[in-house]
């Protein structure tokens, strides 16, 4: 369970995003980090019930570092103001842009569960477009399924202004083929995240996401 203590730490970190404050409050960070790690360890077996490829994952391999890479960023804040994890087999560290998995982002007033193809590589995006072109009926069945719409509504993601190379403007699936990312996002309230049943809710949401992730990962 994620507690108000963790949320309070993240709120305070956002207001005091500097190394001096962080070092003074490192014990609070370590407590929040451990709490989140235990939560992810509890969640992984629930996901493995419907996605067997995740069953041997360890939480530490799925959780993102809290330290920001500021080398090429105008924002020089050294720390992220959220806790995040990406649950997907086959990676020594989370790689959202490599293939579709289960993303959890915990941040006061901005928590989400998400998945799909986020800024995919050129090769993967081309494969996804080919798969949608070839198998549009299966794709639309997935994104129009009642359970998917209940949790995610419609797919999100940046889109091209013009049709991608190789596809005409009048293509029946041009709406989807223009996508540069295909993301499913489920927004959460702070109250939901701190509920003792939250881990079960995550599993339900990710189960609804599983068919989309499978479709995207099988594109080649």
RAFEN-V123046 format. One record per pair of residues at least 6 apart in sequence whose C-alpha atoms are under 7 Angstrom apart, sorted by sequence separation. I is the first residue (numbers start at 1). GAP is how many residues later the second one is. If there is no record, write none. Layout:
BEGIN
I:GAP
I:GAP
END
This chain:
BEGIN
48:6
70:6
105:6
106:6
143:6
163:6
192:6
48:7
105:7
132:7
70:8
86:8
104:8
105:8
104:9
44:10
45:10
68:10
86:10
103:10
104:10
44:11
67:11
68:11
103:11
163:11
67:12
68:12
102:12
103:12
66:13
67:13
88:13
102:13
66:14
87:14
88:14
101:14
164:14
86:15
87:15
100:15
101:15
163:15
86:16
87:16
100:16
41:17
66:17
86:17
100:17
41:18
85:18
86:18
99:18
160:18
9:19
40:19
85:19
159:19
160:19
64:20
84:20
85:20
97:20
159:20
160:20
63:21
64:21
84:21
97:21
158:21
159:21
37:22
63:22
83:22
84:22
96:22
97:22
98:22
157:22
158:22
37:23
62:23
63:23
82:23
83:23
97:23
157:23
158:23
62:24
82:24
83:24
157:24
62:25
82:25
157:25
6:26
81:26
156:26
157:26
155:27
156:27
155:28
156:28
155:29
64:30
61:31
62:31
63:31
57:32
61:32
62:32
152:32
2:33
152:33
2:34
54:34
152:34
54:35
151:35
53:36
1:38
129:48
151:54
18:59
17:60
18:60
148:60
17:61
119:61
120:61
147:61
148:61
17:62
119:62
118:63
117:64
118:64
117:65
118:65
116:66
117:66
14:67
116:67
13:68
115:68
116:68
115:69
142:69
114:70
115:70
142:70
10:71
114:71
10:72
113:72
114:72
112:73
113:73
112:74
113:74
112:75
111:76
112:76
111:77
111:78
109:80
109:81
108:82
128:88
131:88
128:91
127:92
127:93
116:96
10:97
11:97
116:97
7:101
102:104
101:112
100:113
100:116
100:117
99:118
43:156
47:156
46:157
50:157
43:160
4:190
2:191
3:191
2:192
1:193
1:195
END
